[in-house]
Amino acid sequence: MLLQQRLQKTIVLVTHDINEAIRLGDKIAIFQEGGLLAQFDTPDRILAHPASEFVRRFIARSPI
């Protein structure tokens, strides 16, 4: 993320790996099927307070 700091630009990273998103993201957007936004928040808030059962199941699938 040195590139982001140097350029001072927003970087959008698309991944299906929640661990990667948590490690690299300041904010994370989790989308459900059909493009419905399930949650947009910081990694800590998503882990501590999943907004829905979908988000809870999504983050539970990966060992964090």
C-alpha positions in Angstrom: 0.0 0.0 0.0 3.0 2.2 -0.3 1.8 3.2 -3.8 -1.5 4.4 -2.3 0.4 6.5 0.3 2.7 7.9 -2.3 0.0 8.8 -4.8 -2.6 9.8 -2.2 -5.3 8.2 -4.3 -8.1 5.9 -3.5 -7.5 2.3 -4.6 -10.4 -0.1 -5.2 -9.4 -3.8 -4.7 -11.9 -6.4 -5.8 -11.4 -9.8 -4.0 -13.5 -12.7 -2.8 -10.9 -13.3 0.0 -12.2 -11.7 3.2 -8.8 -12.2 4.8 -7.1 -10.2 2.1 -9.7 -7.5 2.3 -9.4 -7.2 6.1 -5.6 -7.1 5.9 -5.5 -4.4 3.1 -8.6 -2.4 3.4 -9.5 0.7 5.4 -13.1 0.2 4.5 -14.8 -2.9 3.0 -17.9 -3.3 0.9 -19.6 -6.7 1.0 -22.0 -7.3 -1.8 -24.7 -10.0 -2.0 -25.9 -11.7 -5.2 -27.5 -9.2 -7.6 -25.2 -6.4 -6.5 -27.0 -5.6 -3.3 -24.7 -3.9 -0.8 -24.8 -6.0 2.4 -22.4 -3.9 4.5 -19.8 -1.1 4.1 -17.7 -0.5 7.1 -14.2 -0.8 8.6 -12.8 -4.3 9.0 -13.1 -4.1 12.8 -16.8 -3.1 12.7 -17.6 -5.8 10.1 -16.0 -8.5 12.3 -17.5 -7.2 15.5 -21.0 -6.3 14.1 -22.0 -8.1 10.9 -25.0 -6.2 9.5 -26.8 -9.4 8.5 -26.8 -13.1 8.5 -25.4 -13.1 5.0 -22.3 -11.0 6.2 -21.9 -13.2 9.3 -21.9 -16.4 7.2 -19.5 -14.8 4.6 -16.9 -13.8 7.2 -17.3 -17.1 9.0 -16.3 -19.1 5.9 -12.7 -17.9 6.1 -10.4 -18.5 9.1 -9.4 -15.0 10.2 
